[in-house]
């Protein structure tokens, strides 16, 4: 459980930084991070960091796959976590 918590913290920090970095790249007009990578980092556990990055940097907040998708990913992950936790108690 300790390693899982460490993983979740690290992947959320990475997701947050990725969203901020992509916003900076968008402003500068340089090479961007593909959307599937941004969604992918949310799926593998960085959904809270992705959501925080979206709102902190005002990035991808008008794209349905992000403003609907990322919160749905959070909901699925939270429900899954509690189901797994309940099964192990």
Phi, psi and omega in degrees: 000324180299317181290328177296315180296317177299316178301312182299317178298312183294315182293328177287324174296317178299315180299315180301313180296320179298318180292320177294318180295318180294323177297316179299317179296323179296319180294320182281346181075023181264181182304131186259159172282129180300145180301323181296332177287318179297317177292321181300318180294329175292318182296323183276014173123354183263027186295321180291318176295321177297314180297316179296318178296320178303315185277324179294319184259002182052053186236128178066019182281350179256358179266122184305320182296341178262310185286343172258315186297312183296314176299324177296321177299317178301312182300313180298318181293320179294315178298315179300317180300313182291327176294317178295316179300315180297322181292334182265359179267000000 
